[in-house]
Amino acid sequence: MKNDYKDRIDKVIKYIEDNSNQKLNLDLLAGVSNFSKYHFTRIFTSIVGVTPVAFVNQERLQKAVYYLAETNMTILEISNQCGFETVSTFNALFKKHYNKTPSAVRNRVQKNSNISSYFSNKLEDVSPLEDYNRDGKNELLKRAWKNMITIKELPEHEVAYVRHVGSYLDTRVAWDKLVLWASQQGLTPKNYQFIGISLDDGNLVEEYACRYDACVTLPSGFERYEHMKHVKFKTLSGGMYAVYPYYDTIEKFVLAYQNVFSLWLPNSDYDADDRPCLEFCMNDPASDKEGKCKVDLYIPIKKRI
């Protein structure tokens, strides 16, 4: 099976290389790839190894080194030519990446004729994870994924939720508030489902700013009290999902996302859809004898065209 995901990422990389001097944003690059805007960064990062933003900056910095070594353009002109919004942004990123200022590099050109190649460290053709099922020929691996991933159609869910902002490892406070409220309403894990939603991609958003919703499903006709301080209400979209079962520590849960997005999804017949992933909580880690969480991770998907 042709690795369509690699071809689409290669198309993005080529676009970045040809247009790095232009204004590039995630919506534009997601459009080039024809991937979901919601999941584009996670897919790109899982295949390339760096975020789209980091890759764009690397490409721009590599071109900047060439201009510094081979032209008489001013620092400002180079900054503009390489697509940086401001010269201060250019200087800061350059120093962070090469541990030298652009001016310092230029001053050393006459002393070292090979400085351009020394500093550029140009990325080789970026190759994704060389998974051995790239051509879909490994039947053992295909069977393993088939036994692990289940495709399900979910209806819409009306939920109450408590929002947490901060590390995804510290969501317990939100869950404690929600569980207390839910028990007061007669909603328990025995008759209603608890769902977590990690709203932000940790590759894009600093850990302290990540948003997470701890949710509980509501019975039909449930009377909402919109004025409540902590508990809010919303509707979760239904549709087709790929379900990946996980049972391990909370700290390793991020690997469940990586496994699905970097290993299963590229070799499947599906694309990620523009809906958030849903984390159906199947146990309370605090009550688990090994302290592990049991989660069914629902990845929103659509048939690949």
C-alpha positions as CSV (number, residue, x, y, z in Angstrom):
1,M,0.0,0.0,0.0
2,K,1.4,3.3,-1.0
3,N,2.2,5.5,2.0
4,D,-0.1,8.4,1.2
5,Y,0.7,10.1,4.5
6,K,4.4,10.3,3.7
7,D,3.6,11.7,0.2
8,R,1.4,14.4,1.8
9,I,4.0,15.3,4.3
10,D,6.6,15.4,1.6
11,K,4.4,17.8,-0.3
12,V,4.2,20.1,2.8
13,I,8.0,20.0,3.2
14,K,8.5,20.9,-0.5
15,Y,6.0,23.7,-0.1
16,I,7.9,25.0,3.0
17,E,11.2,24.8,1.2
18,D,9.9,26.7,-1.8
19,N,8.0,29.3,0.2
20,S,9.9,29.8,3.5
21,N,10.2,33.5,2.7
22,Q,6.4,33.9,2.7
23,K,4.0,34.1,5.7
24,L,3.2,30.5,6.6
25,N,0.7,29.4,9.2
26,L,-0.7,26.0,10.3
27,D,-4.0,26.4,8.5
28,L,-2.2,27.0,5.2
29,L,0.1,24.0,5.7
30,A,-2.7,21.8,6.7
31,G,-4.5,22.8,3.5
32,V,-1.4,21.8,1.5
33,S,-1.4,18.4,3.1
34,N,-5.2,18.0,3.0
35,F,-5.0,16.8,6.6
36,S,-7.4,17.9,9.3
37,K,-6.4,21.3,10.7
38,Y,-7.2,20.0,14.2
39,H,-4.7,17.1,13.9
40,F,-2.2,18.3,11.3
41,T,0.5,19.2,13.8
42,R,0.3,15.9,15.6
43,I,0.5,14.0,12.3
44,F,3.4,16.1,10.9
45,T,5.4,15.8,14.2
46,S,4.9,12.1,14.5
47,I,6.2,11.6,10.9
48,V,8.9,14.2,10.7
49,G,10.1,14.4,14.3
50,V,9.7,18.1,14.8
51,T,6.7,20.4,14.7
52,P,5.7,22.3,11.5
53,V,6.7,25.6,13.1
54,A,10.1,24.2,14.1
55,F,10.7,22.9,10.6
56,V,9.8,26.2,9.0
57,N,12.2,28.0,11.3
58,Q,15.0,25.5,10.6
59,E,14.5,26.0,6.9
60,R,14.6,29.8,7.2
61,L,17.7,29.7,9.5
62,Q,19.6,27.5,7.0
63,K,18.9,30.0,4.2
64,A,20.0,32.8,6.5
65,V,23.4,31.2,7.1
66,Y,23.9,31.0,3.3
67,Y,23.0,34.7,2.9
68,L,25.3,35.6,5.8
69,A,28.2,33.7,4.3
70,E,27.7,34.3,0.6
71,T,26.1,37.7,0.2
72,N,26.5,41.3,1.3
73,M,22.9,41.7,2.4
74,T,22.3,43.4,5.7
75,I,21.0,41.5,8.7
76,L,17.6,43.3,8.2
77,E,17.5,42.3,4.5
78,I,18.3,38.7,5.3
79,S,15.7,38.6,8.1
80,N,13.1,39.9,5.6
81,Q,14.3,37.6,2.8
82,C,14.0,34.5,5.0
83,G,10.4,35.3,6.1
84,F,10.9,36.4,9.7
85,E,8.4,38.9,10.9
86,T,10.9,41.0,12.8
87,V,14.7,41.2,12.9
88,S,14.6,40.8,16.7
89,T,12.7,37.5,16.2
90,F,15.4,36.4,13.6
91,N,18.2,37.3,16.0
92,A,16.7,35.5,18.9
93,L,15.9,32.3,17.0
94,F,19.3,32.3,15.2
95,K,21.2,32.6,18.5
96,K,19.1,29.9,20.2
97,H,19.6,27.5,17.3
98,Y,23.3,28.1,16.6
99,N,24.5,29.7,19.9
100,K,25.9,32.6,17.9
101,T,24.4,35.9,16.6
102,P,24.1,36.5,12.9
103,S,26.7,39.2,13.1
104,A,29.1,36.9,14.9
105,V,28.7,34.3,12.1
106,R,29.3,37.0,9.4
107,N,32.4,38.2,11.2
108,R,33.9,34.7,11.1
109,V,33.3,34.2,7.4
110,Q,36.7,35.5,6.3
111,K,38.4,33.3,8.9
112,N,36.7,30.1,7.8
113,S,35.7,29.7,4.1
114,N,33.7,26.6,5.1
115,I,31.6,28.4,7.7
116,S,28.4,28.1,5.6
117,S,28.5,24.3,5.5
118,Y,29.7,24.2,9.2
119,F,26.7,26.1,10.5
120,S,24.0,25.0,8.2
121,N,23.8,21.3,9.3
122,K,21.1,21.1,6.6
123,L,18.6,18.4,7.3
124,E,18.9,15.4,5.1
125,D,15.7,14.5,3.2
126,V,13.5,14.2,6.2
127,S,12.3,10.6,6.4
128,P,9.5,9.5,8.7
129,L,9.6,6.6,11.0
130,E,10.7,3.7,8.9
131,D,7.9,1.5,10.0
132,Y,8.2,-1.9,8.4
133,N,4.6,-2.0,7.3
134,R,5.0,0.9,4.9
135,D,3.9,-1.1,1.9
136,G,1.2,-3.0,3.9
137,K,3.0,-6.3,3.4
138,N,3.5,-7.3,7.0
139,E,0.5,-9.4,7.7
140,L,1.5,-10.1,11.3
141,L,1.5,-6.4,12.1
142,K,-1.7,-5.8,10.2
143,R,-3.4,-8.5,12.2
144,A,-2.1,-7.1,15.4
145,W,-3.5,-3.6,14.6
146,K,-6.8,-5.1,13.5
147,N,-7.1,-6.9,16.8
148,M,-6.3,-3.8,18.7
149,I,-8.1,-1.0,16.8
150,T,-11.9,-1.0,16.6
151,I,-13.9,1.2,14.4
152,K,-17.1,2.6,16.0
153,E,-19.8,5.0,15.2
154,L,-20.7,7.2,18.2
155,P,-23.9,9.3,18.6
156,E,-23.8,12.8,20.0
157,H,-23.3,13.0,23.7
158,E,-24.7,15.7,26.0
159,V,-22.2,16.3,28.7
160,A,-21.4,18.3,31.8
161,Y,-17.8,19.3,32.2
162,V,-15.2,21.0,34.3
163,R,-12.3,22.8,32.5
164,H,-8.7,22.3,33.7
165,V,-5.9,24.6,32.4
166,G,-2.4,23.3,33.0
167,S,-0.4,20.1,32.8
168,Y,-2.4,17.1,31.6
169,L,-0.8,15.2,34.5
170,D,-2.6,17.4,37.0
171,T,-6.3,17.0,35.9
172,R,-7.3,15.3,39.1
173,V,-8.6,18.6,40.6
174,A,-11.1,18.9,37.7
175,W,-12.1,15.3,38.0
176,D,-12.7,15.6,41.8
177,K,-15.0,18.6,41.2
178,L,-16.9,16.9,38.5
179,V,-17.3,13.5,40.3
180,L,-18.6,15.3,43.4
181,W,-21.1,17.2,41.3
182,A,-22.1,14.1,39.3
183,S,-22.7,12.0,42.5
184,Q,-25.0,14.7,43.8
185,Q,-27.0,14.4,40.6
186,G,-27.0,10.6,40.8
187,L,-24.6,10.2,37.9
188,T,-22.1,7.4,38.6
189,P,-19.6,5.3,36.5
190,K,-22.1,2.5,36.7
191,N,-24.8,4.3,34.7
192,Y,-23.0,7.1,32.9
193,Q,-19.7,7.6,31.1
194,F,-16.8,9.8,32.1
195,I,-14.8,11.3,29.2
196,G,-11.6,13.3,29.1
197,I,-10.8,15.7,26.3
198,S,-7.3,17.0,25.8
199,L,-8.1,20.1,23.8
200,D,-4.5,21.3,23.0
201,D,-1.6,19.6,21.3
202,G,1.4,19.7,23.6
203,N,3.6,20.2,20.6
204,L,2.0,23.6,20.1
205,V,0.9,24.8,23.5
206,E,3.1,25.2,26.6
207,E,2.2,22.7,29.3
208,Y,0.9,25.3,31.7
209,A,-1.6,26.5,29.1
210,C,-3.0,23.2,28.0
211,R,-6.8,22.9,28.3
212,Y,-8.6,19.7,29.4
213,D,-12.2,19.0,29.9
214,A,-13.3,16.4,32.4
215,C,-16.8,15.3,31.2
216,V,-19.7,13.1,32.3
217,T,-22.6,12.1,29.9
218,L,-26.0,13.3,30.8
219,P,-29.4,11.5,30.7
220,S,-32.0,12.7,28.2
221,G,-34.0,15.7,29.5
222,F,-31.4,16.5,32.2
223,E,-32.1,20.0,33.5
224,R,-29.1,22.2,33.1
225,Y,-28.1,25.0,35.5
226,E,-26.0,27.2,33.3
227,H,-25.2,29.6,36.1
228,M,-23.0,27.1,37.9
229,K,-19.5,28.3,38.6
230,H,-17.4,25.3,37.7
231,V,-19.7,22.9,35.8
232,K,-20.5,23.8,32.2
233,F,-22.5,22.0,29.5
234,K,-21.9,21.1,25.8
235,T,-22.6,18.6,23.1
236,L,-19.8,16.2,21.9
237,S,-20.0,15.5,18.2
238,G,-20.8,12.0,17.1
239,G,-19.4,10.2,14.1
240,M,-16.8,7.5,13.2
241,Y,-14.0,6.9,15.6
242,A,-11.0,4.5,15.8
243,V,-10.8,3.1,19.4
244,Y,-7.4,2.3,20.9
245,P,-7.5,0.6,24.3
246,Y,-4.9,1.7,26.8
247,Y,-4.0,0.4,30.2
248,D,-0.8,1.9,31.9
249,T,0.3,4.8,33.9
250,I,-1.0,8.3,33.2
251,E,2.5,9.6,32.4
252,K,2.7,7.2,29.4
253,F,-0.7,7.9,28.0
254,V,0.8,10.4,25.5
255,L,2.3,7.3,23.9
256,A,-1.1,6.1,23.0
257,Y,-1.6,9.1,20.8
258,Q,1.8,8.7,19.3
259,N,1.1,5.0,18.5
260,V,-2.1,5.7,16.7
261,F,-1.0,8.8,14.8
262,S,2.5,7.7,13.8
263,L,2.0,3.9,13.3
264,W,-1.6,2.9,12.7
265,L,-3.2,5.9,11.0
266,P,-0.7,6.3,8.2
267,N,-1.1,2.7,7.2
268,S,-4.9,2.6,7.6
269,D,-7.6,3.6,5.2
270,Y,-8.6,6.6,7.2
271,D,-7.7,10.3,7.9
272,A,-8.1,12.1,11.2
273,D,-11.2,14.2,11.2
274,D,-11.7,17.7,12.5
275,R,-13.1,16.7,15.9
276,P,-11.3,16.3,19.2
277,C,-10.2,13.0,20.5
278,L,-12.2,11.5,23.3
279,E,-10.7,9.6,26.2
280,F,-13.3,7.3,27.7
281,C,-12.2,6.7,31.3
282,M,-12.8,3.0,32.2
283,N,-11.5,3.1,35.7
284,D,-10.3,5.3,38.5
285,P,-6.4,5.2,38.6
286,A,-6.5,6.0,42.3
287,S,-8.4,2.8,43.0
288,D,-6.4,0.6,40.6
289,K,-4.1,-1.8,42.4
290,E,-1.2,-0.8,40.1
291,G,-2.1,2.8,39.9
292,K,-2.8,2.6,36.2
293,C,-5.5,4.2,34.1
294,K,-7.7,2.3,31.7
295,V,-8.8,4.4,28.8
296,D,-10.4,3.8,25.5
297,L,-8.9,6.5,23.2
298,Y,-11.4,7.5,20.5
299,I,-9.7,9.1,17.4
300,P,-12.1,10.9,15.1
301,I,-11.6,9.5,11.6
302,K,-13.1,9.6,8.1
303,K,-12.6,7.4,5.1
304,R,-9.6,8.5,3.0
305,I,-10.6,9.7,-0.4
